[in-house]
Amino acid sequence: AAETAAKEAAEKKAAAEAEAAKAAAEATPAE
């Protein structure tokens, strides 16, 4: 159970980081 929770937490963290990176890329004007 602990392994599953840790895996889900890692996936959630990765998803959050991807969302943040996407938001940052969209917020950055293309030059």
C-alpha distances in whole Angstrom, upper triangle without the diagonal:
4,5,5,6,9,10,11,12,14,15,16,18,20,21,22,24,26,27,28,30,31,33,34,36,37,39,40,44,45,48
4,5,5,6,9,10,10,12,14,15,16,18,20,21,22,24,26,27,28,30,31,33,34,36,37,39,42,43,46
4,5,5,6,9,10,10,12,14,15,16,18,20,21,22,24,26,27,28,30,31,33,34,36,37,41,41,44
4,5,5,6,8,10,10,12,14,15,16,18,20,21,22,24,26,27,28,30,31,33,34,36,39,40,43
4,5,5,6,9,10,10,12,14,15,16,18,20,21,22,24,25,27,28,30,31,33,34,38,39,42
4,5,5,6,9,10,10,12,14,15,16,18,20,21,22,24,26,27,28,30,31,33,36,37,40
4,5,5,6,9,10,11,12,14,15,16,18,20,21,22,24,26,27,29,30,31,35,35,38
4,5,5,6,8,10,10,12,14,15,16,18,20,21,22,24,25,27,28,30,33,34,37
4,5,5,6,9,10,10,12,14,15,16,18,20,21,22,24,26,27,28,32,33,36
4,5,5,6,9,10,10,12,14,15,16,18,20,21,22,24,25,27,30,31,34
4,5,5,6,9,10,10,12,14,15,16,18,20,21,22,24,26,29,29,32
4,5,5,6,9,10,10,12,14,15,16,18,20,21,22,24,28,29,32
4,5,5,6,9,10,10,12,14,15,16,18,20,21,22,26,27,30
4,5,5,6,9,10,10,12,14,15,16,18,20,21,24,25,28
4,5,5,6,9,10,10,12,14,15,16,18,20,23,24,27
4,5,5,6,9,10,10,12,14,15,16,18,22,23,26
4,5,5,6,9,10,10,12,14,15,16,20,21,24
4,5,5,6,9,10,10,12,14,15,18,19,22
4,5,5,6,9,10,11,12,14,17,18,22
4,5,5,6,9,10,10,12,16,17,20
4,5,5,6,9,10,11,14,15,18
4,5,5,6,9,10,13,13,17
4,5,5,6,9,12,13,17
4,5,5,6,10,12,15
4,5,5,8,9,12
4,5,7,9,12
4,6,9,12
4,6,9
4,6
4
